[in-house]
Amino acid sequence: MQRCFILIGGAPTTGKSVMARALAARLGLPWISTDQLRSVAKRYGSKDRYPCLYDSAGLTAEEFLTRYTPQQVCDMEFKQGGDVWPAVEALLAHDAWEKGGIIEGVNILPQLVAENKVNPGLVRAVFLVDLDEERMRKVVYTRGLYDDAANYADDVKESEVGWAMMFARRLQAEAREYGLPCVQVGKTGADVDEVLRVLNLG
């Protein structure tokens, strides 16, 4: 396989990390999450340079999800993608990944991919969508998104379900707008084969 970078975007609970791990094993590529890139950017960056990375700084889950509406949180997550994108570009430009690699996370957004100018010929992107609200709710109530689910009240978790569903629908619409592949996941082994197919790697 020629050198390539695979970008996997998707709302929370869609299985981006599971997909990245499976593709990494299948294709022999390293992978990293934008969660890790975001942590590095916050550690070595500044609030002036990356303001969207600090929206939830110092707030508990209850405080954050009570202060902001699901729509506001969804908008924050999209804006945050722009602050994380320079770290994604740095990886796309780096020679350390000789065969390429996989970058996954909520910060991989269709508009950013469409406007990317760093090694564009080596980049392939796919977006995972799961519009099954009950399946998302089960994950949120079991695992939590902002924090471990056991650490905050169930009524607050409904706000998480709300913004995550908004994010999924917006992501799907934006992927279609930019002509980028979007896979409706079923949380089965068939998902990996479908992603490989739409990326022309199957």
Residue frames as a rotation matrix with the C-alpha (Angstrom) as fourth column:
MET 1
0.572 0.820 0.000 0.00
0.820 -0.572 0.000 0.00
0.000 0.000 -1.000 0.00
GLN 2
-0.155 -0.602 0.783 1.27
0.523 -0.723 -0.451 3.47
0.838 0.340 0.427 -0.90
ARG 3
-0.861 -0.225 -0.455 1.83
0.507 -0.422 -0.751 6.00
-0.024 -0.878 0.478 1.86
CYS 4
-0.224 0.824 0.520 -1.46
0.216 -0.479 0.851 7.50
0.950 0.303 -0.071 3.01
PHE 5
-0.994 0.052 0.099 -3.11
-0.110 -0.320 -0.941 9.26
-0.017 -0.946 0.324 5.91
ILE 6
-0.350 0.923 -0.159 -6.57
0.548 0.339 0.765 8.18
0.760 0.181 -0.624 6.96
LEU 7
-0.920 0.147 0.363 -8.69
-0.351 -0.719 -0.599 10.70
0.173 -0.679 0.714 8.83
ILE 8
-0.451 0.786 -0.422 -11.70
0.643 0.614 0.457 9.38
0.619 -0.065 -0.783 10.75
GLY 9
-0.862 0.246 0.443 -14.25
-0.426 -0.824 -0.373 11.84
0.273 -0.511 0.815 12.06
GLY 10
-0.266 0.839 -0.474 -17.50
0.379 0.543 0.749 11.24
0.886 0.019 -0.463 13.89
ALA 11
0.315 0.478 0.820 -19.69
-0.619 -0.552 0.559 12.19
0.720 -0.683 0.122 16.81
PRO 12
-0.558 -0.437 0.706 -19.00
-0.827 0.360 -0.431 10.74
-0.066 -0.825 -0.562 20.26
THR 13
-0.073 0.445 0.893 -19.94
-0.478 0.770 -0.423 7.06
-0.875 -0.458 0.157 20.70
THR 14
0.681 0.404 -0.611 -19.67
-0.716 0.191 -0.672 6.21
-0.155 0.895 0.419 16.98
GLY 15
0.804 -0.380 0.457 -16.68
0.262 0.917 0.301 3.93
-0.533 -0.122 0.837 17.46
LYS 16
0.846 -0.510 -0.156 -13.92
-0.451 -0.526 -0.721 6.07
0.286 0.680 -0.675 15.96
SER 17
0.013 -0.886 0.463 -11.20
-0.975 0.091 0.202 4.63
-0.221 -0.454 -0.863 18.20
VAL 18
0.219 0.144 0.965 -12.41
-0.117 0.986 -0.120 1.08
-0.969 -0.087 0.232 17.63
MET 19
0.969 0.174 0.178 -12.35
0.160 0.111 -0.981 1.72
-0.190 0.979 0.080 13.88
ALA 20
0.585 -0.808 -0.070 -8.89
-0.768 -0.523 -0.370 3.30
0.263 0.270 -0.926 13.99
ARG 21
-0.056 -0.595 0.802 -7.53
-0.763 0.543 0.350 0.37
-0.644 -0.592 -0.485 15.99
ALA 22
0.473 0.331 0.816 -9.02
0.170 0.875 -0.454 -2.14
-0.864 0.354 0.357 13.54
LEU 23
0.993 -0.114 0.014 -7.71
-0.016 -0.256 -0.967 -0.30
0.114 0.960 -0.256 10.49
ALA 24
0.354 -0.918 0.181 -4.28
-0.935 -0.342 0.096 0.13
-0.026 -0.203 -0.979 12.07
ALA 25
-0.042 -0.333 0.942 -4.07
-0.386 0.875 0.292 -3.63
-0.922 -0.351 -0.165 12.63
ARG 26
0.673 0.406 0.618 -5.36
0.361 0.548 -0.754 -4.42
-0.645 0.731 0.222 9.14
LEU 27
0.944 -0.226 0.242 -3.16
0.122 -0.441 -0.889 -1.92
0.308 0.868 -0.389 7.31
GLY 28
0.270 -0.890 -0.368 -0.09
0.958 0.285 0.013 -1.88
0.094 -0.356 0.930 9.57
LEU 29
-0.079 -0.230 0.970 -0.35
0.283 -0.938 -0.200 1.84
0.956 0.259 0.139 10.30
PRO 30
-0.825 -0.154 -0.545 0.12
0.566 -0.204 -0.799 3.84
0.011 -0.967 0.255 13.52
TRP 31
0.027 0.860 0.509 -2.83
0.545 -0.440 0.714 5.83
0.838 0.258 -0.481 14.84
ILE 32
-0.899 -0.255 -0.357 -3.55
0.439 -0.509 -0.740 8.67
0.007 -0.822 0.569 17.20
SER 33
0.125 0.990 -0.070 -6.64
0.989 -0.119 0.088 10.42
0.079 -0.080 -0.994 18.54
THR 34
-0.103 -0.086 0.991 -7.36
0.237 -0.970 -0.060 14.14
0.966 0.229 0.120 18.35
ASP 35
0.933 0.351 -0.084 -8.06
0.136 -0.126 0.983 13.83
0.334 -0.928 -0.165 22.10
GLN 36
0.401 -0.871 -0.283 -4.31
0.842 0.229 0.489 13.32
-0.361 -0.434 0.825 22.51
LEU 37
-0.342 -0.516 0.785 -3.48
0.808 -0.588 -0.035 16.15
0.480 0.622 0.618 20.11
ARG 38
0.462 0.615 0.639 -5.87
0.139 -0.762 0.633 18.44
0.876 -0.203 -0.437 21.98
SER 39
0.902 -0.159 -0.403 -4.14
0.419 0.093 0.903 17.65
-0.106 -0.983 0.150 25.27
VAL 40
-0.083 -0.992 0.099 -0.74
0.975 -0.060 0.216 18.48
-0.208 0.115 0.971 23.78
ALA 41
-0.202 0.057 0.978 -2.05
0.559 -0.813 0.163 21.72
0.804 0.580 0.133 22.26
LYS 42
0.798 0.553 0.241 -3.49
0.094 -0.509 0.855 22.79
0.596 -0.659 -0.458 25.63
ARG 43
0.701 -0.570 -0.429 -0.29
0.644 0.249 0.723 21.90
-0.305 -0.783 0.541 27.45
TYR 44
-0.304 -0.952 0.028 2.08
0.827 -0.250 0.504 23.74
-0.473 0.176 0.863 25.15
GLY 45
-0.280 0.286 0.917 -0.24
0.671 -0.624 0.400 26.33
0.686 0.727 -0.017 23.61
SER 46
-0.961 0.022 -0.277 -2.05
0.191 -0.670 -0.717 29.24
-0.201 -0.742 0.639 25.18
LYS 47
-0.117 0.990 -0.076 -5.60
0.704 0.028 -0.710 30.42
-0.701 -0.137 -0.700 25.69
ASP 48
0.050 0.082 -0.995 -4.89
-0.395 -0.914 -0.095 33.41
-0.918 0.397 -0.014 23.46
ARG 49
-0.711 -0.432 -0.555 -3.78
-0.670 0.174 0.722 31.19
-0.215 0.885 -0.412 20.60
TYR 50
-0.756 0.448 -0.478 -6.29
0.100 0.800 0.592 28.33
0.647 0.400 -0.649 21.05
PRO 51
-0.702 0.451 0.551 -9.26
-0.707 -0.536 -0.462 29.83
0.087 -0.714 0.695 22.95
CYS 52
0.236 0.910 -0.342 -11.77
-0.827 0.373 0.421 27.11
0.510 0.183 0.840 22.03
LEU 53
-0.178 -0.377 -0.909 -9.70
0.089 0.914 -0.397 24.44
0.980 -0.152 -0.129 23.78
TYR 54
-0.946 -0.289 -0.147 -10.46
0.187 -0.116 -0.975 26.05
0.265 -0.950 0.163 27.13
ASP 55
-0.330 0.903 0.275 -14.28
-0.425 -0.402 0.811 26.32
0.843 0.150 0.517 26.94
SER 56
0.645 0.640 -0.417 -14.79
0.007 0.540 0.841 23.74
0.764 -0.546 0.344 29.69
ALA 57
-0.366 -0.915 -0.169 -11.69
0.228 0.088 -0.970 24.52
0.902 -0.393 0.176 31.77
GLY 58
-0.957 -0.176 0.232 -12.34
-0.178 -0.279 -0.944 24.27
0.231 -0.944 0.236 35.50
LEU 59
-0.175 0.973 0.154 -15.99
-0.977 -0.191 0.096 23.25
0.123 -0.133 0.983 35.13
THR 60
-0.647 0.113 0.754 -17.56
-0.186 0.936 -0.300 20.04
-0.739 -0.334 -0.585 36.40
ALA 61
-0.863 0.384 0.329 -19.88
0.487 0.456 0.745 18.11
0.136 0.803 -0.580 34.09
GLU 62
0.056 0.946 -0.318 -22.93
0.974 -0.122 -0.192 19.57
-0.221 -0.299 -0.928 35.85
GLU 63
0.025 -0.107 -0.994 -21.58
0.186 -0.976 0.110 23.11
-0.982 -0.187 -0.004 35.61
PHE 64
-0.858 -0.443 -0.259 -20.62
-0.170 -0.231 0.958 22.84
-0.485 0.866 0.123 31.96
LEU 65
-0.826 0.534 0.179 -23.76
0.478 0.496 0.725 21.05
0.299 0.685 -0.665 30.78
THR 66
0.127 0.850 -0.512 -26.02
0.928 -0.284 -0.242 23.35
-0.351 -0.444 -0.824 32.78
ARG 67
-0.193 -0.292 -0.937 -24.29
0.092 -0.956 0.279 26.55
-0.977 -0.032 0.211 31.69
TYR 68
-0.717 -0.170 -0.676 -24.45
-0.615 -0.302 0.729 25.70
-0.327 0.938 0.112 27.99
THR 69
0.426 0.903 0.058 -27.31
-0.682 0.363 -0.636 24.38
-0.595 0.231 0.770 25.88
PRO 70
0.303 -0.281 0.911 -26.83
0.427 0.894 0.133 21.29
-0.852 0.348 0.391 23.67
GLN 71
0.863 0.042 0.504 -26.72
0.492 -0.305 -0.816 23.60
0.119 0.951 -0.284 20.64
GLN 72
0.777 -0.609 0.155 -24.01
-0.625 -0.776 0.084 25.74
0.070 -0.162 -0.984 22.21
VAL 73
0.245 -0.706 0.665 -21.92
-0.355 0.573 0.739 22.67
-0.902 -0.418 -0.110 23.10
CYS 74
0.538 0.004 0.843 -22.29
0.675 0.596 -0.434 21.35
-0.504 0.803 0.318 19.55
ASP 75
0.937 -0.178 0.300 -21.13
0.069 -0.749 -0.658 24.71
0.342 0.638 -0.690 18.17
MET 76
0.582 -0.754 0.304 -18.19
-0.727 -0.314 0.611 24.71
-0.365 -0.577 -0.731 20.60
GLU 77
0.307 -0.452 0.838 -17.10
0.155 0.892 0.425 21.26
-0.939 0.000 0.344 19.44
PHE 78
0.711 -0.026 0.703 -17.09
0.703 0.052 -0.709 22.39
-0.018 0.998 0.056 15.81
LYS 79
0.870 -0.412 0.270 -15.12
-0.360 -0.906 -0.222 25.53
0.336 0.096 -0.937 16.65
GLN 80
0.542 -0.678 0.497 -12.66
-0.476 0.240 0.846 23.48
-0.693 -0.695 -0.193 18.67
GLY 81
0.677 -0.249 0.693 -11.81
0.588 0.749 -0.306 21.51
-0.443 0.614 0.653 15.54
GLY 82
0.828 -0.346 0.442 -10.19
0.143 -0.632 -0.762 24.61
0.543 0.694 -0.473 14.10
ASP 83
0.584 -0.621 0.523 -7.91
-0.812 -0.463 0.355 24.95
0.021 -0.632 -0.775 17.11
VAL 84
0.411 -0.411 0.814 -6.83
-0.182 0.838 0.515 21.31
-0.893 -0.360 0.269 16.93
TRP 85
0.973 0.102 0.208 -6.33
0.167 0.318 -0.933 21.29
-0.161 0.943 0.292 13.15
PRO 86
0.536 -0.839 -0.093 -2.77
-0.791 -0.461 -0.402 22.78
0.294 0.289 -0.911 13.21
ALA 87
-0.131 -0.568 0.813 -1.67
-0.748 0.594 0.295 19.71
-0.650 -0.570 -0.503 15.19
VAL 88
0.582 0.387 0.715 -3.31
0.184 0.794 -0.579 17.47
-0.792 0.468 0.391 12.57
GLU 89
0.958 -0.245 -0.146 -1.51
-0.230 -0.362 -0.904 19.39
0.169 0.899 -0.403 9.82
ALA 90
0.189 -0.946 0.264 1.80
-0.971 -0.140 0.195 18.93
-0.147 -0.293 -0.945 11.63
LEU 91
-0.023 -0.145 0.989 1.32
-0.220 0.966 0.137 15.16
-0.975 -0.214 -0.054 11.54
LEU 92
0.834 0.400 0.379 0.30
0.272 0.299 -0.915 15.21
-0.480 0.866 0.141 7.89
ALA 93
0.821 -0.561 -0.107 3.50
-0.479 -0.573 -0.665 17.10
0.312 0.597 -0.739 7.08
HIS 94
0.286 -0.742 0.606 5.78
-0.823 0.133 0.552 14.96
-0.490 -0.657 -0.573 9.26
ASP 95
0.109 -0.364 -0.925 8.08
-0.792 0.530 -0.302 12.35
0.600 0.766 -0.231 7.73
ALA 96
-0.581 -0.401 0.708 8.20
-0.788 0.497 -0.365 10.21
-0.205 -0.770 -0.605 10.88
TRP 97
0.200 0.709 0.676 5.20
-0.251 0.704 -0.664 8.16
-0.947 -0.037 0.319 9.73
GLU 98
-0.713 -0.670 -0.207 6.95
-0.358 0.094 0.929 6.55
-0.603 0.736 -0.308 6.79
LYS 99
-0.851 0.441 0.285 3.89
0.520 0.637 0.569 4.63
0.070 0.632 -0.772 5.60
GLY 100
-0.358 0.763 0.539 1.40
-0.245 -0.633 0.734 7.25
0.901 0.131 0.413 6.76
GLY 101
-0.973 0.052 -0.225 -1.00
0.230 0.319 -0.919 6.85
0.024 -0.946 -0.322 9.66
ILE 102
-0.132 0.991 0.029 -4.50
0.663 0.066 0.746 7.20
0.737 0.117 -0.665 11.03
ILE 103
-0.995 -0.064 0.071 -5.87
-0.004 -0.716 -0.698 10.21
0.096 -0.695 0.713 12.91
GLU 104
-0.285 0.950 -0.125 -9.32
0.619 0.282 0.733 9.92
0.732 0.131 -0.669 14.49
GLY 105
-0.729 0.080 -0.679 -11.54
0.623 -0.334 -0.708 12.10
-0.283 -0.939 0.194 16.62
VAL 106
0.338 0.932 -0.128 -14.42
0.832 -0.360 -0.421 14.54
-0.439 0.036 -0.898 16.89
ASN 107
0.230 -0.318 -0.920 -12.05
-0.091 -0.948 0.305 17.30
-0.969 0.014 -0.247 15.75
ILE 108
-0.879 -0.367 0.305 -11.73
0.246 0.199 0.949 15.80
-0.409 0.908 -0.085 12.27
LEU 109
0.042 0.934 -0.354 -14.37
0.100 -0.356 -0.929 17.85
-0.994 0.004 -0.108 10.43
PRO 110
0.371 0.173 0.912 -15.44
0.841 0.354 -0.410 17.84
-0.394 0.919 -0.014 6.76
GLN 111
0.995 0.025 0.093 -14.76
0.065 -0.891 -0.450 21.52
0.072 0.454 -0.888 6.11
LEU 112
0.466 -0.882 0.065 -11.25
-0.622 -0.274 0.734 21.25
-0.630 -0.382 -0.676 7.55
VAL 113
-0.040 -0.445 0.895 -10.52
0.364 0.827 0.428 18.16
-0.930 0.343 0.129 5.46
ALA 114
0.628 0.381 0.679 -11.90
0.754 -0.079 -0.653 19.80
-0.195 0.921 -0.337 2.32
GLU 115
0.963 -0.243 0.112 -9.73
-0.210 -0.947 -0.244 22.88
0.166 0.211 -0.963 2.86
ASN 116
0.606 -0.769 0.206 -6.58
0.090 0.323 0.942 20.93
-0.791 -0.552 0.265 3.81
LYS 117
0.862 -0.376 -0.340 -3.50
-0.465 -0.320 -0.826 21.82
0.202 0.869 -0.451 1.78
VAL 118
-0.041 -0.896 0.442 -0.94
-0.934 0.192 0.302 19.60
-0.355 -0.400 -0.845 3.53
ASN 119
-0.915 -0.395 0.079 -0.11
-0.326 0.843 0.428 16.56
-0.236 0.366 -0.900 1.40
PRO 120
-0.083 0.996 -0.021 -3.71
-0.851 -0.082 -0.519 16.48
-0.519 -0.025 0.855 0.07
GLY 121
0.115 0.090 -0.989 -2.92
-0.836 0.546 -0.048 13.67
0.536 0.833 0.138 -2.36
LEU 122
-0.737 -0.464 -0.492 -2.03
-0.129 0.811 -0.571 11.38
0.664 -0.357 -0.657 0.54
VAL 123
-0.857 0.412 0.310 -5.12
-0.399 -0.150 -0.905 12.11
-0.326 -0.899 0.293 2.64
ARG 124
-0.527 0.786 -0.323 -8.27
0.105 0.437 0.893 9.99
0.843 0.437 -0.313 2.69
ALA 125
-0.872 0.259 0.416 -11.13
-0.487 -0.370 -0.791 10.82
-0.051 -0.892 0.448 5.03
VAL 126
-0.410 0.817 -0.405 -14.27
0.307 0.542 0.782 9.10
0.859 0.197 -0.473 6.24
PHE 127
-0.659 0.293 0.693 -16.93
-0.700 -0.577 -0.422 10.17
0.276 -0.762 0.585 8.71
LEU 128
-0.792 0.358 -0.495 -18.78
0.434 0.900 -0.043 7.74
0.430 -0.249 -0.868 10.97
VAL 129
-0.562 0.694 0.450 -22.39
-0.739 -0.666 0.104 8.45
0.372 -0.274 0.887 11.89
ASP 130
-0.765 0.452 -0.458 -24.75
0.554 0.825 -0.110 6.63
0.328 -0.338 -0.882 14.26
LEU 131
-0.657 0.592 0.468 -28.20
-0.502 -0.806 0.314 8.21
0.563 -0.029 0.826 14.42
ASP 132
0.069 0.622 -0.780 -29.59
0.427 0.688 0.587 5.55
0.902 -0.373 -0.218 16.75
GLU 133
0.014 -0.049 0.999 -30.39
-0.572 -0.820 -0.032 7.80
0.820 -0.571 -0.040 19.71
GLU 134
0.888 0.354 0.292 -31.11
-0.439 0.468 0.767 4.96
0.135 -0.809 0.572 22.12
ARG 135
0.648 -0.732 -0.211 -27.78
0.672 0.680 -0.294 3.34
0.359 0.049 0.932 21.35
MET 136
-0.193 -0.709 0.678 -26.05
0.166 -0.705 -0.690 6.65
0.967 -0.020 0.254 21.96
ARG 137
0.383 0.422 0.822 -28.00
-0.705 -0.441 0.555 7.17
0.597 -0.792 0.129 25.18
LYS 138
0.973 -0.016 -0.229 -26.91
0.131 0.855 0.501 3.75
0.188 -0.518 0.835 26.46
VAL 139
0.150 -0.989 0.002 -23.25
0.770 0.116 -0.627 4.62
0.620 0.095 0.779 25.91
VAL 140
-0.185 -0.189 0.964 -23.62
-0.214 -0.950 -0.227 8.06
0.959 -0.249 0.135 27.50
TYR 141
0.620 0.524 0.584 -25.35
-0.670 -0.033 0.741 6.67
0.408 -0.851 0.331 30.59
THR 142
0.933 -0.296 -0.207 -22.84
0.346 0.895 0.282 3.82
0.101 -0.335 0.937 30.89
ARG 143
0.099 -0.990 0.105 -19.59
0.971 0.073 -0.227 5.54
0.217 0.124 0.968 29.99
GLY 144
0.581 0.129 -0.804 -20.27
0.380 -0.916 0.127 9.27
-0.720 -0.380 -0.581 30.00
LEU 145
0.621 -0.372 0.690 -18.71
0.655 -0.237 -0.717 11.80
0.430 0.898 0.096 27.63
TYR 146
0.588 -0.362 0.724 -17.51
-0.392 -0.910 -0.136 14.70
0.708 -0.203 -0.677 29.76
ASP 147
-0.343 -0.607 0.717 -16.43
-0.935 0.151 -0.320 12.51
0.086 -0.781 -0.619 32.66
ASP 148
-0.964 0.066 -0.259 -16.94
0.092 0.992 -0.091 8.99
0.251 -0.112 -0.962 33.99
ALA 149
-0.280 0.954 0.102 -20.71
-0.017 -0.111 0.994 8.44
0.960 0.277 0.048 33.97
ALA 150
0.134 0.330 -0.934 -20.76
0.858 0.434 0.276 7.61
0.496 -0.838 -0.225 37.68
ASN 151
-0.652 -0.572 -0.497 -19.51
0.751 -0.577 -0.321 11.09
-0.104 -0.583 0.806 38.53
TYR 152
-0.914 0.364 -0.180 -22.54
-0.361 -0.931 -0.049 13.11
-0.185 0.020 0.983 37.45
ALA 153
-0.347 0.893 0.286 -26.32
-0.238 0.212 -0.948 12.99
-0.907 -0.397 0.139 37.42
ASP 154
-0.467 0.237 0.852 -28.42
0.729 0.649 0.219 11.24
-0.501 0.723 -0.475 34.79
ASP 155
0.630 0.770 -0.097 -30.48
0.574 -0.547 -0.609 14.34
-0.522 0.328 -0.787 34.00
VAL 156
0.281 -0.634 -0.721 -27.29
-0.492 -0.740 0.459 16.09
-0.824 0.225 -0.520 32.95
LYS 157
-0.600 -0.546 0.584 -26.44
0.135 0.651 0.747 13.21
-0.788 0.527 -0.317 30.63
GLU 158
0.326 0.791 0.518 -29.53
0.759 0.109 -0.642 14.03
-0.564 0.603 -0.564 28.57
SER 159
0.724 -0.160 -0.671 -27.78
-0.348 -0.924 -0.156 17.25
-0.595 0.347 -0.725 27.54
GLU 160
-0.385 -0.921 0.059 -24.88
-0.482 0.255 0.838 15.13
-0.787 0.294 -0.542 26.32
VAL 161
-0.313 0.373 0.873 -27.20
0.671 0.737 -0.075 12.95
-0.672 0.563 -0.481 24.27
GLY 162
0.700 0.688 -0.192 -28.75
0.398 -0.599 -0.695 16.12
-0.593 0.410 -0.693 22.85
TRP 163
0.460 -0.556 -0.693 -25.55
-0.662 -0.735 0.150 17.78
-0.592 0.389 -0.705 21.69
ALA 164
-0.555 -0.699 0.451 -24.01
-0.231 0.650 0.724 14.54
-0.799 0.298 -0.522 20.44
MET 165
0.012 0.649 0.761 -27.06
0.767 0.482 -0.423 13.86
-0.641 0.589 -0.492 18.24
MET 166
0.857 0.239 -0.456 -26.93
-0.026 -0.864 -0.503 17.44
-0.514 0.443 -0.735 16.92
PHE 167
-0.012 -0.963 -0.269 -23.24
-0.670 -0.192 0.717 16.96
-0.742 0.189 -0.643 16.20
ALA 168
-0.488 -0.156 0.859 -23.90
0.299 0.895 0.332 13.70
-0.820 0.419 -0.390 14.31
ARG 169
0.474 0.763 0.439 -26.58
0.720 -0.050 -0.692 15.25
-0.506 0.644 -0.574 12.10
ARG 170
0.792 -0.238 -0.562 -24.50
-0.361 -0.925 -0.117 18.35
-0.492 0.296 -0.819 11.40
LEU 171
-0.270 -0.950 0.159 -21.45
-0.462 0.273 0.844 16.24
-0.845 0.154 -0.513 10.60
GLN 172
-0.221 0.272 0.937 -23.43
0.645 0.761 -0.068 14.08
-0.732 0.589 -0.344 8.19
ALA 173
0.807 0.590 0.034 -24.84
0.440 -0.561 -0.701 17.15
-0.395 0.580 -0.712 6.42
GLU 174
0.546 -0.674 -0.498 -21.40
-0.614 -0.726 0.309 18.79
-0.570 0.137 -0.810 6.17
ALA 175
-0.411 -0.686 0.601 -19.78
-0.058 0.678 0.733 15.62
-0.910 0.266 -0.318 4.83
ARG 176
0.170 0.570 0.804 -22.42
0.836 0.349 -0.424 15.47
-0.522 0.744 -0.418 2.10
GLU 177
0.889 0.177 -0.421 -21.93
0.020 -0.936 -0.352 19.17
-0.457 0.305 -0.836 1.35
TYR 178
0.216 -0.910 -0.355 -18.23
-0.828 -0.363 0.427 18.62
-0.518 0.202 -0.831 0.72
GLY 179
0.628 0.122 -0.768 -18.67
-0.662 0.603 -0.445 15.29
0.409 0.788 0.460 -1.07
LEU 180
-0.524 -0.833 0.178 -16.84
-0.785 0.391 -0.481 13.27
0.331 -0.391 -0.858 1.57
PRO 181
-0.287 0.427 -0.858 -17.76
-0.004 0.895 0.447 9.69
0.958 0.132 -0.255 2.48
CYS 182
-0.406 0.296 0.865 -20.01
-0.909 -0.228 -0.348 9.18
0.094 -0.927 0.362 5.47
VAL 183
-0.603 0.113 -0.790 -20.66
-0.049 0.983 0.178 5.68
0.797 0.146 -0.587 6.82
GLN 184
0.277 0.751 0.599 -23.70
-0.856 -0.091 0.510 4.85
0.437 -0.654 0.617 8.93
VAL 185
-0.731 -0.671 -0.125 -22.22
-0.529 0.672 -0.519 2.41
0.432 -0.313 -0.846 11.46
GLY 186
0.405 0.857 -0.319 -24.04
-0.433 0.487 0.758 -0.59
0.805 -0.169 0.569 12.85
LYS 187
0.114 -0.506 0.855 -21.41
-0.987 0.039 0.155 -1.43
-0.112 -0.862 -0.495 15.48
THR 188
0.862 0.083 0.500 -20.63
-0.048 0.995 -0.082 -4.75
-0.505 0.046 0.862 13.76
GLY 189
-0.061 -0.946 0.317 -17.60
0.326 0.281 0.903 -6.22
-0.943 0.159 0.291 12.02
ALA 190
0.267 0.239 0.934 -19.09
0.957 0.044 -0.285 -5.12
-0.109 0.970 -0.217 8.71
ASP 191
0.922 0.101 -0.373 -18.29
0.125 -0.991 0.041 -1.50
-0.365 -0.085 -0.927 9.55
VAL 192
0.054 -0.987 -0.150 -14.56
-0.160 -0.157 0.975 -2.00
-0.986 -0.028 -0.166 8.96
ASP 193
-0.401 -0.171 0.900 -15.13
0.746 0.509 0.429 -3.57
-0.532 0.843 -0.076 5.56
GLU 194
0.597 0.697 0.398 -17.45
0.802 -0.501 -0.326 -0.72
-0.028 0.514 -0.858 4.55
VAL 195
0.754 -0.395 -0.525 -14.91
-0.155 -0.884 0.442 1.92
-0.639 -0.252 -0.727 5.62
LEU 196
-0.324 -0.901 0.289 -12.17
0.101 0.271 0.957 0.16
-0.941 0.339 0.003 3.66
ARG 197
-0.072 0.400 0.914 -14.49
0.954 0.294 -0.053 0.05
-0.290 0.868 -0.403 0.66
VAL 198
0.867 0.492 0.080 -15.36
0.493 -0.825 -0.276 3.75
-0.070 0.279 -0.958 0.66
LEU 199
0.538 -0.761 -0.364 -11.68
-0.391 -0.607 0.691 4.61
-0.747 -0.229 -0.624 1.13
ASN 200
0.817 -0.171 -0.551 -10.79
-0.481 0.324 -0.814 2.36
0.318 0.930 0.183 -1.83
LEU 201
-0.254 -0.914 0.318 -8.55
-0.958 0.191 -0.216 0.28
0.137 -0.359 -0.923 0.40
GLY 202
0.280 0.491 0.825 -10.67
-0.637 0.738 -0.223 -2.89
-0.718 -0.463 0.520 0.47
